[in-house]
Amino acid sequence: MYDLASIFGSGGLLEEHLQGFRTRPAQLAMAQAVQRAIESKSSLIAEAGTGTGKTFAYLIPAIVSGKRVIVSTGTKNLQDQLFGKDLKLVRDALAVPFQAALLKGRSNYLCLYRLENSQGFRVGHGRQDIAALESIRRWAKHTETGDIAEVVDVSESSPLWPHVTSTVDNCLGQECPNLAECLLVKARRNAQDAEVLVINHHLLWADWALKNDGFGELLPDPEVIVVDEAHQFAETAAQFLGLSFGSRQLNELANDIVMEQLKDAMDQPELATEAEKLENAVADLRLAFGVDGRRDAWSAVEHEEEVVKHMDRVKQQLTILAEMLKQASVRGKGLESCWKRSLDAMSSLGEFLVNTQSNNVRWFETFKRNFTLNCTPLEISGEFAKFHHNSDAAWVFTSATLSVAQDFQHFSASLGLTGATAESWESPFDYRNQSMLYVPVDMPEPSDRNYVAAVVNAAVPVLKASRGRAFMLFTSHHALQTAATLLPEVVDFPLFIQGSQPKAALLEAFKQAGNGVLLGTASFWEGVDVRGEALSCVIIDKLPFASPSDPVLSARLEAIKKQGHSPFNSYQLPAAVIALKQGAGRLIRSSDDRGVLMLCDPRLLSKPYGKVFLNSLPPMKRTRMLNRVEEFFSMEWNMVSESGNLSE
């Protein structure tokens, strides 16, 4: 067994080779726990507070074990950081040779076939679209990986990307004329040869589904599987194992029919005409759900006259296209693929409309122009238990937020995980001296119609004391928009509103401002790292209980109730605690950071369950007095008064 103390300890390899590295006992202890799990081929649940250095704590013992390793993450950003930075640092420090690879989902790779035919795309041909397409063409000539993240001057949300990348639906597979140069095939081949492979949770589940169905595999058989950002793992599984189908797939099919007809069937313009009719039918179905965005159970609309009428039109148009494409399929591989996709679309729509499985909930969601139809499993513990049982690997699940008041039951139960060792290591940061928790007095109940205004009023003096430099995190878009309307009247700090520009650009502008206030919802509660003085205050409007009106949550809670358990205690409360820990974790990101966490929700103190939230937070000073907050920001660290009790 490798001596990890010689790597992580004082005078060890990391201290010797990495500038600014600090020996952390918790990091070494976690690394040793990971090493034991690998050696014994067992499962470890490893919760490591912010600043522990969990990435190195799992990477290094996995690498020095000499075993084949898969690291699965929840986000592409962490994938890129692991592969582009962390693995290189480890390789240099350890001087241990190993072959690493990065593999993302299919839609992250340029499709050469679709790029060649992209002159048929129909997104308006605006000046910006044309310039972006030229950037992609120039990049395509020299890229080694085909990873679209390399194209920094084309937004990730650009409408061009679906036209130059592939999906499972529109990929021509072995029939593709560009198969020999396929960048996705190259990435998957590299993945098969890798000793350390960095993927995401969706790919891990996709590989299991292929193996379980007997269709082969995407990934090599690993001996060690590390699931980072493990608090997202069960939710990703529910999304993957369910059915999601909607206007995007149908409109892409229509677009591709037009493209392939122009290329291989110029004498059959009726194909394009019927494809346009499909687009019109899809647009009318979107309007049948109502103008506003909506997320609801399918049972709420499935018998509405307009929905039924336009759903029938979509099905009828798919049937017409399927018949026409069957005849045209001999004209080219692209048209043949469109025919098969039309049949698959009919099958997916049929599966959604008749699904009666008791473990699934059917629901729909509408956006400005699009909609999705979803069928989601209420729990995936049985499926993961099978996955886990059939794997011969050691498993490590890690995150900064896996426990609720030091209890891991919620996480274990969500995966049906039994027999795993669970350990937790506190953050090395000095929260008592670096931070303060402030709960304002005289706040109304969150159900009060003027609650957001009260949050803004309570936040103003705190923002003035912190000189901006704050995140305001909200549990709903409506609350965020209300606050965004009220704040310009009462503060002079630059405001950065989620949705006003891409997330990365918004964060960079916030950092550069130095005194900004950023308003965000769910995507800013986790995975966001702003170190230093630019972020010195995090204000959270209320405890992040998921809305019971959400169709998936509502069905899940009803199922828990039928099993004789308390939906609140066994699901809603633990999920909210983990979400709050994620939001609070944005505040202190280094040993030099200092700041105030302001929790506005009075239920933190008025309800018995408030203690569960408080006991799950880091050991900050606590106060209810505004002058203590002002004092914290105005005085040096060693002059800040000690306070351990929210009654002050």
C-alpha positions as CSV (number, residue, x, y, z in Angstrom):
1,M,0.0,0.0,0.0
2,Y,1.4,3.4,-1.0
3,D,2.4,5.7,1.9
4,L,0.0,8.7,1.3
5,A,1.6,10.7,4.2
6,S,4.7,11.0,2.0
7,I,2.5,12.7,-0.6
8,F,0.1,14.8,1.4
9,G,2.1,15.3,4.6
10,S,4.5,18.0,5.7
11,G,7.5,17.9,3.4
12,G,5.7,15.6,1.0
13,L,5.5,15.5,-2.7
14,L,2.6,17.9,-3.0
15,E,4.2,20.5,-0.7
16,E,7.4,20.1,-2.7
17,H,6.0,20.5,-6.1
18,L,2.8,22.6,-5.8
19,Q,3.3,26.3,-5.0
20,G,1.1,27.4,-2.1
21,F,0.1,23.8,-1.1
22,R,-0.8,23.5,2.6
23,T,-0.8,20.3,4.5
24,R,-4.3,19.5,5.7
25,P,-4.9,16.6,8.1
26,A,-8.5,16.1,6.8
27,Q,-7.3,15.8,3.2
28,L,-4.8,13.1,4.2
29,A,-7.5,11.3,6.3
30,M,-9.9,11.3,3.3
31,A,-7.2,10.0,1.0
32,Q,-6.5,7.2,3.3
33,A,-10.2,6.3,3.5
34,V,-10.3,6.3,-0.3
35,Q,-7.3,4.1,-0.4
36,R,-8.9,1.6,2.0
37,A,-12.1,1.5,-0.1
38,I,-10.0,0.8,-3.2
39,E,-8.0,-1.9,-1.6
40,S,-11.0,-3.7,-0.1
41,K,-13.2,-3.1,-3.2
42,S,-15.9,-1.5,-1.0
43,S,-18.0,1.6,-1.1
44,L,-17.2,4.9,0.6
45,I,-19.4,7.9,1.2
46,A,-17.0,10.8,1.7
47,E,-18.3,14.2,2.7
48,A,-15.6,16.8,2.7
49,G,-16.1,20.4,3.7
50,T,-15.1,23.3,1.4
51,G,-11.3,23.7,1.4
52,T,-10.5,20.0,2.3
53,G,-9.0,19.4,-1.1
54,K,-11.2,16.4,-1.9
55,T,-10.2,16.3,-5.6
56,F,-6.6,15.4,-4.8
57,A,-7.8,13.3,-1.9
58,Y,-9.6,10.9,-4.3
59,L,-7.5,11.3,-7.4
60,I,-4.1,10.5,-5.9
61,P,-5.0,7.2,-4.1
62,A,-6.9,6.1,-7.2
63,I,-3.9,6.9,-9.5
64,V,-1.2,5.3,-7.3
65,S,-3.4,2.2,-7.0
66,G,-2.5,1.4,-10.6
67,K,-6.1,0.4,-11.2
68,R,-8.4,1.6,-14.1
69,V,-10.3,4.6,-12.8
70,I,-13.5,6.4,-13.9
71,V,-14.2,9.8,-12.3
72,S,-17.8,10.9,-12.9
73,T,-18.9,14.6,-12.2
74,G,-22.1,16.5,-12.3
75,T,-21.0,19.4,-14.5
76,K,-18.9,19.9,-17.6
77,N,-17.0,22.7,-15.8
78,L,-15.7,20.3,-13.2
79,Q,-14.9,17.8,-16.0
80,D,-12.8,20.4,-17.8
81,Q,-11.1,21.4,-14.6
82,L,-10.2,17.9,-13.6
83,F,-8.8,17.0,-17.0
84,G,-7.2,20.3,-17.9
85,K,-5.8,21.2,-14.6
86,D,-6.0,18.8,-11.7
87,L,-4.8,15.6,-13.4
88,K,-1.8,17.5,-14.9
89,L,-0.8,18.8,-11.5
90,V,-1.0,15.3,-10.0
91,R,1.0,13.8,-12.9
92,D,3.8,16.5,-12.4
93,A,3.9,16.1,-8.6
94,L,3.9,12.3,-8.5
95,A,6.0,11.7,-11.6
96,V,3.7,8.7,-12.2
97,P,2.9,8.0,-15.8
98,F,-0.7,7.3,-16.7
99,Q,-3.0,7.7,-19.7
100,A,-5.9,10.0,-19.0
101,A,-8.9,10.9,-21.2
102,L,-12.0,13.1,-21.2
103,L,-15.3,12.0,-22.5
104,K,-18.4,14.1,-22.7
105,G,-21.9,13.5,-24.2
106,R,-22.4,13.2,-27.9
107,S,-23.8,16.8,-28.3
108,N,-20.5,18.2,-27.1
109,Y,-18.6,17.1,-30.2
110,L,-18.6,18.6,-33.7
111,C,-20.3,16.3,-36.3
112,L,-18.3,16.7,-39.5
113,Y,-21.2,15.4,-41.6
114,R,-23.7,17.9,-40.3
115,L,-21.1,20.7,-40.6
116,E,-20.7,19.9,-44.3
117,N,-24.4,20.1,-44.8
118,S,-25.0,23.1,-42.5
119,Q,-25.7,25.5,-45.3
120,G,-29.2,24.1,-45.1
121,F,-29.8,25.3,-41.6
122,R,-32.7,27.7,-41.0
123,V,-32.0,30.0,-38.1
124,G,-32.5,33.3,-39.8
125,H,-29.1,33.7,-41.4
126,G,-28.4,36.8,-39.4
127,R,-25.0,38.4,-39.5
128,Q,-24.2,37.0,-36.1
129,D,-25.2,33.4,-37.2
130,I,-23.0,33.7,-40.3
131,A,-20.0,35.0,-38.4
132,A,-20.4,32.2,-35.8
133,L,-20.7,29.5,-38.5
134,E,-17.4,30.8,-40.0
135,S,-15.7,30.6,-36.6
136,I,-16.8,27.0,-36.3
137,R,-15.6,26.2,-39.8
138,R,-12.2,27.7,-39.1
139,W,-11.9,25.8,-35.8
140,A,-13.0,22.5,-37.4
141,K,-9.9,22.6,-39.7
142,H,-7.5,22.2,-36.8
143,T,-9.3,20.8,-33.8
144,E,-7.9,17.6,-32.4
145,T,-10.8,16.8,-30.0
146,G,-13.9,18.3,-31.6
147,D,-15.0,19.5,-28.2
148,I,-17.2,22.5,-28.8
149,A,-16.0,24.1,-25.5
150,E,-12.8,25.0,-27.5
151,V,-14.8,27.6,-29.5
152,V,-14.7,30.5,-27.1
153,D,-16.3,33.1,-29.5
154,V,-19.5,31.1,-30.1
155,S,-21.9,31.0,-27.1
156,E,-22.8,27.5,-25.8
157,S,-26.4,28.5,-26.2
158,S,-26.0,29.4,-29.9
159,P,-28.8,28.0,-32.1
160,L,-26.1,26.9,-34.5
161,W,-24.8,24.0,-32.3
162,P,-27.7,21.6,-32.8
163,H,-27.0,22.0,-36.6
164,V,-23.3,21.0,-36.4
165,T,-23.5,18.4,-33.6
166,S,-25.4,15.1,-33.5
167,T,-27.9,13.4,-31.3
168,V,-28.6,9.7,-30.8
169,D,-31.6,10.3,-33.1
170,N,-29.9,12.0,-36.1
171,C,-26.4,10.2,-36.0
172,L,-26.0,8.1,-39.1
173,G,-23.7,5.7,-37.2
174,Q,-21.9,3.1,-39.3
175,E,-23.6,4.5,-42.4
176,C,-22.0,8.0,-42.0
177,P,-19.7,8.9,-44.9
178,N,-17.5,10.7,-42.4
179,L,-17.2,7.8,-40.0
180,A,-13.4,7.4,-40.4
181,E,-12.8,11.0,-39.3
182,C,-15.6,11.0,-36.6
183,L,-14.5,13.1,-33.6
184,L,-16.9,11.4,-31.2
185,V,-15.6,7.9,-32.3
186,K,-12.1,9.2,-31.7
187,A,-13.0,10.4,-28.2
188,R,-14.7,7.1,-27.3
189,R,-11.7,5.1,-28.6
190,N,-9.4,7.2,-26.4
191,A,-11.8,6.5,-23.5
192,Q,-11.5,2.8,-24.0
193,D,-7.7,3.0,-23.8
194,A,-7.5,5.4,-20.7
195,E,-6.3,4.4,-17.3
196,V,-8.0,7.5,-15.8
197,L,-11.3,8.5,-17.5
198,V,-13.2,11.7,-16.6
199,I,-16.9,11.6,-17.6
200,N,-20.2,12.9,-16.3
201,H,-23.1,11.2,-14.4
202,H,-25.3,11.0,-17.5
203,L,-22.6,9.0,-19.4
204,L,-22.1,6.7,-16.4
205,W,-25.9,5.9,-16.5
206,A,-25.9,5.6,-20.3
207,D,-23.1,3.0,-20.1
208,W,-25.1,1.0,-17.5
209,A,-28.2,1.1,-19.7
210,L,-26.3,-0.2,-22.7
211,K,-24.7,-3.0,-20.7
212,N,-28.0,-3.9,-19.0
213,D,-29.9,-4.1,-22.3
214,G,-27.1,-6.2,-23.9
215,F,-26.1,-3.5,-26.5
216,G,-22.5,-3.3,-25.6
217,E,-20.8,-0.5,-23.7
218,L,-19.6,3.1,-23.9
219,L,-16.9,2.9,-21.2
220,P,-14.2,0.5,-20.2
221,D,-14.8,-1.8,-17.2
222,P,-13.4,0.2,-14.3
223,E,-11.8,-1.1,-11.1
224,V,-12.5,2.2,-9.3
225,I,-15.5,4.5,-9.8
226,V,-15.4,8.0,-8.1
227,V,-18.7,9.9,-8.2
228,D,-17.9,13.6,-7.5
229,E,-20.7,16.0,-6.9
230,A,-22.5,12.9,-5.7
231,H,-25.5,14.9,-4.2
232,Q,-26.6,15.3,-7.9
233,F,-26.2,11.6,-8.8
234,A,-29.7,10.3,-8.0
235,E,-31.5,13.2,-9.7
236,T,-29.4,12.7,-12.9
237,A,-30.3,9.0,-12.9
238,A,-34.1,9.9,-12.6
239,Q,-33.7,12.2,-15.7
240,F,-31.7,9.6,-17.6
241,L,-33.9,6.6,-16.8
242,G,-37.1,8.4,-17.7
243,L,-38.4,9.6,-21.0
244,S,-38.1,13.2,-22.2
245,F,-39.4,14.2,-25.6
246,G,-40.7,17.4,-27.1
247,S,-40.6,20.2,-29.6
248,R,-36.8,20.3,-29.9
249,Q,-36.6,16.7,-31.3
250,L,-39.6,17.3,-33.6
251,N,-38.3,20.6,-35.0
252,E,-34.8,19.1,-35.5
253,L,-36.4,16.3,-37.4
254,A,-38.3,18.8,-39.6
255,N,-35.1,20.8,-40.2
256,D,-33.1,17.7,-41.1
257,I,-35.8,16.5,-43.5
258,V,-35.5,19.8,-45.4
259,M,-31.7,19.6,-45.4
260,E,-31.6,16.1,-46.7
261,Q,-34.4,16.7,-49.3
262,L,-32.4,19.6,-50.7
263,K,-29.3,17.4,-50.9
264,D,-30.7,14.1,-52.1
265,A,-34.3,14.6,-53.2
266,M,-34.7,17.8,-55.1
267,D,-37.5,16.4,-57.1
268,Q,-39.6,15.7,-54.0
269,P,-40.3,19.2,-52.6
270,E,-43.4,17.9,-50.9
271,L,-41.1,16.4,-48.2
272,A,-40.1,19.9,-47.2
273,T,-43.7,21.1,-47.4
274,E,-44.9,18.3,-45.0
275,A,-41.9,19.0,-42.7
276,E,-43.0,22.6,-42.4
277,K,-46.5,21.4,-41.6
278,L,-45.0,19.4,-38.7
279,E,-43.3,22.5,-37.4
280,N,-46.6,24.4,-37.6
281,A,-48.4,21.6,-35.8
282,V,-45.7,21.6,-33.1
283,A,-46.0,25.4,-32.7
284,D,-49.8,25.1,-32.3
285,L,-49.4,22.4,-29.7
286,R,-47.1,24.7,-27.8
287,L,-49.7,27.4,-27.8
288,A,-52.4,24.9,-26.7
289,F,-50.6,24.6,-23.3
290,G,-51.0,28.3,-22.7
291,V,-48.9,31.4,-23.4
292,D,-47.0,31.4,-20.1
293,G,-44.3,29.0,-19.0
294,R,-45.7,26.1,-17.1
295,R,-44.6,22.9,-15.3
296,D,-47.5,20.6,-14.4
297,A,-48.8,17.1,-14.3
298,W,-49.9,15.7,-17.6
299,S,-53.3,14.9,-16.1
300,A,-53.9,18.6,-15.8
301,V,-54.1,19.0,-19.6
302,E,-54.5,15.6,-21.2
303,H,-58.2,15.9,-21.8
304,E,-58.3,19.6,-22.8
305,E,-59.9,20.0,-26.2
306,E,-57.1,22.2,-27.7
307,V,-54.3,20.0,-26.4
308,V,-56.0,16.8,-27.7
309,K,-56.7,18.4,-31.1
310,H,-53.1,19.6,-31.7
311,M,-51.6,16.5,-30.3
312,D,-53.6,14.5,-32.9
313,R,-52.3,16.9,-35.6
314,V,-48.7,16.2,-34.6
315,K,-49.3,12.5,-34.6
316,Q,-51.0,12.7,-38.0
317,Q,-48.2,14.7,-39.5
318,L,-45.6,12.3,-38.2
319,T,-47.6,9.4,-39.8
320,I,-47.6,11.3,-43.2
321,L,-43.9,12.0,-43.0
322,A,-43.1,8.4,-42.0
323,E,-44.9,7.1,-45.1
324,M,-43.2,9.6,-47.4
325,L,-39.8,9.1,-45.9
326,K,-40.1,5.3,-46.2
327,Q,-40.4,5.8,-50.0
328,A,-37.6,8.4,-50.1
329,S,-35.2,6.5,-47.8
330,V,-33.5,4.8,-50.7
331,R,-32.3,8.2,-52.0
332,G,-29.7,8.7,-49.2
333,K,-28.5,7.7,-45.8
334,G,-29.7,11.0,-44.3
335,L,-33.2,10.5,-45.6
336,E,-33.2,6.9,-44.3
337,S,-32.1,8.2,-40.9
338,C,-35.0,10.7,-41.0
339,W,-37.4,7.9,-41.7
340,K,-36.2,5.9,-38.7
341,R,-36.4,9.0,-36.6
342,S,-40.0,9.7,-37.6
343,L,-40.8,6.1,-36.4
344,D,-38.9,6.7,-33.2
345,A,-40.8,10.0,-32.6
346,M,-44.1,8.2,-33.1
347,S,-43.0,5.5,-30.6
348,S,-41.8,8.0,-28.0
349,L,-45.0,10.0,-28.3
350,G,-47.1,6.8,-28.0
351,E,-45.1,5.6,-25.0
352,F,-45.6,8.9,-23.2
353,L,-49.4,9.0,-23.9
354,V,-50.1,5.5,-22.7
355,N,-47.6,5.1,-19.9
356,T,-49.3,3.7,-16.8
357,Q,-46.4,2.4,-14.8
358,S,-47.0,3.2,-11.1
359,N,-43.3,4.1,-10.5
360,N,-43.5,6.9,-13.1
361,V,-45.0,10.3,-13.2
362,R,-46.0,12.0,-16.5
363,W,-45.6,15.7,-16.7
364,F,-45.0,18.5,-19.1
365,E,-43.0,21.8,-19.1
366,T,-43.4,24.8,-21.4
367,F,-40.9,27.6,-22.2
368,K,-41.2,30.6,-24.4
369,R,-41.2,28.7,-27.7
370,N,-40.7,25.0,-26.7
371,F,-42.2,22.3,-24.6
372,T,-41.1,18.9,-23.2
373,L,-43.1,15.8,-22.4
374,N,-41.6,13.8,-19.5
375,C,-42.0,10.5,-17.8
376,T,-39.9,10.3,-14.7
377,P,-39.3,7.4,-12.3
378,L,-40.2,8.4,-8.7
379,E,-37.2,6.6,-7.3
380,I,-34.1,4.9,-8.8
381,S,-32.8,3.1,-5.7
382,G,-33.7,-0.3,-7.1
383,E,-32.0,0.4,-10.4
384,F,-28.8,1.7,-8.8
385,A,-28.7,-1.3,-6.4
386,K,-28.7,-3.5,-9.5
387,F,-26.0,-1.3,-11.1
388,H,-23.9,-1.4,-7.9
389,H,-24.3,-5.2,-7.4
390,N,-23.2,-5.9,-11.0
391,S,-20.1,-3.7,-10.8
392,D,-16.9,-5.3,-9.6
393,A,-15.4,-1.8,-8.8
394,A,-14.7,0.1,-5.6
395,W,-17.1,3.1,-5.3
396,V,-16.3,6.5,-3.8
397,F,-19.2,9.0,-3.5
398,T,-18.0,12.5,-2.5
399,S,-19.4,16.0,-2.2
400,A,-19.3,18.8,0.3
401,T,-23.0,18.2,1.0
402,L,-24.1,14.6,1.6
403,S,-25.3,14.5,5.2
404,V,-28.1,16.2,7.1
405,A,-27.0,17.0,10.6
406,Q,-24.2,14.4,10.3
407,D,-26.7,11.7,9.1
408,F,-26.2,10.1,5.7
409,Q,-29.5,8.2,5.6
410,H,-31.1,10.5,3.0
411,F,-28.3,10.0,0.5
412,S,-27.9,6.3,1.1
413,A,-31.6,5.7,0.7
414,S,-31.9,7.7,-2.5
415,L,-29.5,5.1,-4.1
416,G,-30.5,2.0,-2.2
417,L,-26.9,1.9,-1.0
418,T,-26.2,-0.6,1.8
419,G,-23.0,-1.6,3.5
420,A,-21.1,1.6,2.6
421,T,-18.7,3.3,5.0
422,A,-19.7,6.9,5.5
423,E,-17.2,9.5,6.8
424,S,-17.2,13.2,7.1
425,W,-14.3,15.7,7.3
426,E,-14.9,19.3,8.4
427,S,-13.6,22.2,6.4
428,P,-10.2,23.5,7.5
429,F,-11.5,27.1,7.4
430,D,-11.9,29.0,10.6
431,Y,-15.5,29.8,10.2
432,R,-15.9,31.2,13.7
433,N,-13.4,34.0,12.9
434,Q,-14.0,34.2,9.1
435,S,-17.8,34.4,9.0
436,M,-21.0,35.3,10.7
437,L,-24.6,34.1,10.4
438,Y,-27.2,36.8,10.6
439,V,-30.9,36.2,10.9
440,P,-32.8,39.5,10.9
441,V,-35.6,40.2,13.3
442,D,-39.2,41.1,12.5
443,M,-39.4,39.2,9.2
444,P,-42.9,38.2,8.1
445,E,-43.7,34.6,7.2
446,P,-42.5,33.6,3.7
447,S,-46.1,33.2,2.6
448,D,-46.7,36.9,3.2
449,R,-47.4,38.7,-0.1
450,N,-44.9,41.4,0.8
451,Y,-42.2,39.0,1.8
452,V,-39.7,39.8,-1.0
453,A,-40.1,43.5,-0.2
454,A,-39.2,42.7,3.4
455,V,-36.2,40.7,2.3
456,V,-35.0,43.6,0.2
457,N,-35.6,46.1,3.1
458,A,-33.7,43.9,5.5
459,A,-30.8,43.4,3.0
460,V,-30.2,47.1,2.2
461,P,-28.3,48.0,5.4
462,V,-26.3,44.7,5.1
463,L,-25.4,45.5,1.5
464,K,-24.3,49.0,2.6
465,A,-22.2,47.6,5.4
466,S,-20.6,45.0,3.0
467,R,-20.2,47.7,0.3
468,G,-22.1,45.5,-2.2
469,R,-19.9,42.4,-2.9
470,A,-22.9,40.1,-2.4
471,F,-24.9,37.2,-3.8
472,M,-28.6,37.4,-3.3
473,L,-29.9,33.9,-3.8
474,F,-33.6,33.2,-4.3
475,T,-35.7,30.1,-4.3
476,S,-37.8,31.3,-7.3
477,H,-37.5,33.3,-10.5
478,H,-40.5,35.4,-9.5
479,A,-38.9,36.4,-6.2
480,L,-35.7,37.3,-8.1
481,Q,-37.5,39.5,-10.6
482,T,-39.4,41.2,-7.9
483,A,-36.2,42.0,-6.0
484,A,-34.5,43.1,-9.3
485,T,-37.3,45.7,-9.6
486,L,-37.0,47.0,-6.1
487,L,-33.3,47.1,-5.5
488,P,-32.3,49.9,-8.0
489,E,-34.5,52.2,-5.9
490,V,-32.7,51.6,-2.7
491,V,-29.0,50.8,-3.5
492,D,-26.4,52.3,-5.8
493,F,-24.3,49.2,-6.3
494,P,-24.1,47.6,-9.8
495,L,-26.7,44.8,-10.1
496,F,-26.0,41.6,-12.1
497,I,-29.2,39.7,-12.8
498,Q,-29.3,36.0,-13.7
499,G,-30.4,35.7,-17.3
500,S,-29.3,39.1,-18.5
501,Q,-26.1,37.5,-20.0
502,P,-24.5,34.1,-20.0
503,K,-23.6,32.7,-16.6
504,A,-19.8,32.8,-17.1
505,A,-19.9,36.4,-18.4
506,L,-22.2,37.5,-15.6
507,L,-19.8,36.0,-13.0
508,E,-16.8,37.7,-14.6
509,A,-18.5,41.0,-14.7
510,F,-19.5,40.7,-11.0
511,K,-15.9,39.9,-10.1
512,Q,-14.5,42.8,-12.1
513,A,-17.0,45.3,-10.6
514,G,-15.6,44.8,-7.1
515,N,-18.8,46.1,-5.4
516,G,-21.5,44.3,-7.3
517,V,-24.7,42.5,-6.1
518,L,-25.6,39.4,-8.1
519,L,-29.1,38.1,-8.0
520,G,-29.4,34.4,-8.8
521,T,-31.6,31.3,-8.5
522,A,-30.9,27.6,-8.6
523,S,-27.8,27.5,-10.9
524,F,-26.0,30.0,-8.6
525,W,-26.6,28.0,-5.4
526,E,-23.8,25.5,-6.3
527,G,-20.8,25.1,-8.5
528,V,-19.9,28.8,-8.4
529,D,-16.5,29.8,-6.9
530,V,-15.8,33.5,-6.2
531,R,-12.8,33.9,-4.0
532,G,-11.5,37.1,-2.3
533,E,-13.2,40.3,-1.5
534,A,-15.5,40.4,-4.5
535,L,-17.9,38.2,-2.6
536,S,-18.2,39.0,1.1
537,C,-21.9,38.5,1.7
538,V,-24.4,35.8,0.7
539,I,-28.1,36.6,1.3
540,I,-30.7,33.8,1.0
541,D,-34.3,34.8,0.8
542,K,-35.8,31.6,2.4
543,L,-35.3,28.0,3.2
544,P,-35.0,26.2,-0.1
545,F,-38.0,23.8,0.2
546,A,-38.9,22.5,-3.3
547,S,-42.4,23.6,-4.4
548,P,-44.9,20.8,-3.5
549,S,-46.8,21.8,-6.7
550,D,-43.9,20.5,-8.8
551,P,-45.4,17.4,-10.5
552,V,-42.5,15.1,-9.9
553,L,-42.1,16.1,-6.2
554,S,-45.9,15.9,-5.6
555,A,-46.0,12.3,-7.0
556,R,-42.9,11.4,-5.1
557,L,-44.3,12.7,-1.8
558,E,-47.6,10.8,-2.4
559,A,-45.6,7.6,-3.0
560,I,-43.7,8.1,0.3
561,K,-46.9,8.7,2.2
562,K,-48.4,5.4,0.8
563,Q,-45.4,3.6,2.1
564,G,-46.3,4.8,5.6
565,H,-43.4,7.4,5.9
566,S,-43.4,11.1,6.5
567,P,-42.8,12.9,3.2
568,F,-41.6,16.0,5.0
569,N,-39.1,14.3,7.4
570,S,-37.8,11.6,5.0
571,Y,-37.6,13.7,1.8
572,Q,-38.5,17.4,1.8
573,L,-36.5,18.4,4.9
574,P,-33.3,16.6,4.0
575,A,-33.4,17.9,0.4
576,A,-33.8,21.4,1.6
577,V,-31.0,21.1,4.1
578,I,-28.6,19.9,1.4
579,A,-29.7,22.7,-0.9
580,L,-29.1,25.3,1.9
581,K,-25.6,23.9,2.6
582,Q,-24.8,24.3,-1.1
583,G,-26.0,28.0,-1.1
584,A,-24.2,28.8,2.1
585,G,-21.1,27.2,0.7
586,R,-20.7,30.1,-1.8
587,L,-19.5,32.4,1.0
588,I,-16.1,31.1,2.2
589,R,-14.0,29.6,-0.5
590,S,-10.5,30.1,0.9
591,S,-8.7,30.6,4.2
592,D,-8.4,34.3,3.4
593,D,-12.1,34.9,2.7
594,R,-14.4,36.5,5.3
595,G,-18.1,37.3,5.1
596,V,-21.6,37.3,6.4
597,L,-24.3,34.7,5.6
598,M,-27.8,36.3,5.9
599,L,-30.7,33.9,6.2
600,C,-34.0,35.9,6.0
601,D,-36.4,33.1,6.7
602,P,-37.9,33.4,10.3
603,R,-38.8,29.6,10.3
604,L,-35.2,29.0,11.0
605,L,-36.0,30.0,14.6
606,S,-39.8,29.6,14.9
607,K,-40.1,26.0,13.7
608,P,-38.6,22.9,15.4
609,Y,-37.0,21.8,12.1
610,G,-35.0,25.0,12.0
611,K,-32.5,23.4,14.3
612,V,-31.8,20.7,11.7
613,F,-30.7,23.5,9.3
614,L,-28.6,25.3,11.9
615,N,-26.9,22.1,13.0
616,S,-26.0,21.4,9.3
617,L,-24.2,24.7,8.8
618,P,-20.6,25.4,9.5
619,P,-19.8,26.8,13.0
620,M,-20.2,30.5,12.3
621,K,-20.7,33.3,14.8
622,R,-24.4,33.9,15.1
623,T,-26.4,37.1,15.6
624,R,-29.7,38.8,15.1
625,M,-28.4,42.3,15.6
626,L,-27.6,44.4,12.6
627,N,-24.9,46.4,14.4
628,R,-22.9,43.2,14.9
629,V,-23.0,42.7,11.1
630,E,-21.8,46.3,10.6
631,E,-19.1,45.8,13.2
632,F,-18.0,42.6,11.4
633,F,-17.5,44.5,8.2
634,S,-15.9,47.5,9.7
635,M,-13.4,46.0,12.1
636,E,-10.3,43.7,11.7
637,W,-10.8,40.0,12.2
638,N,-9.3,39.9,15.7
639,M,-11.7,42.6,16.9
640,V,-14.9,40.9,15.9
641,S,-16.9,40.0,19.0
642,E,-17.5,36.4,19.8
643,S,-21.1,35.3,19.5
644,G,-22.5,31.9,19.5
645,N,-26.2,32.4,20.0
646,L,-28.9,33.8,17.9
647,S,-30.7,35.5,20.8
648,E,-28.1,38.3,20.9
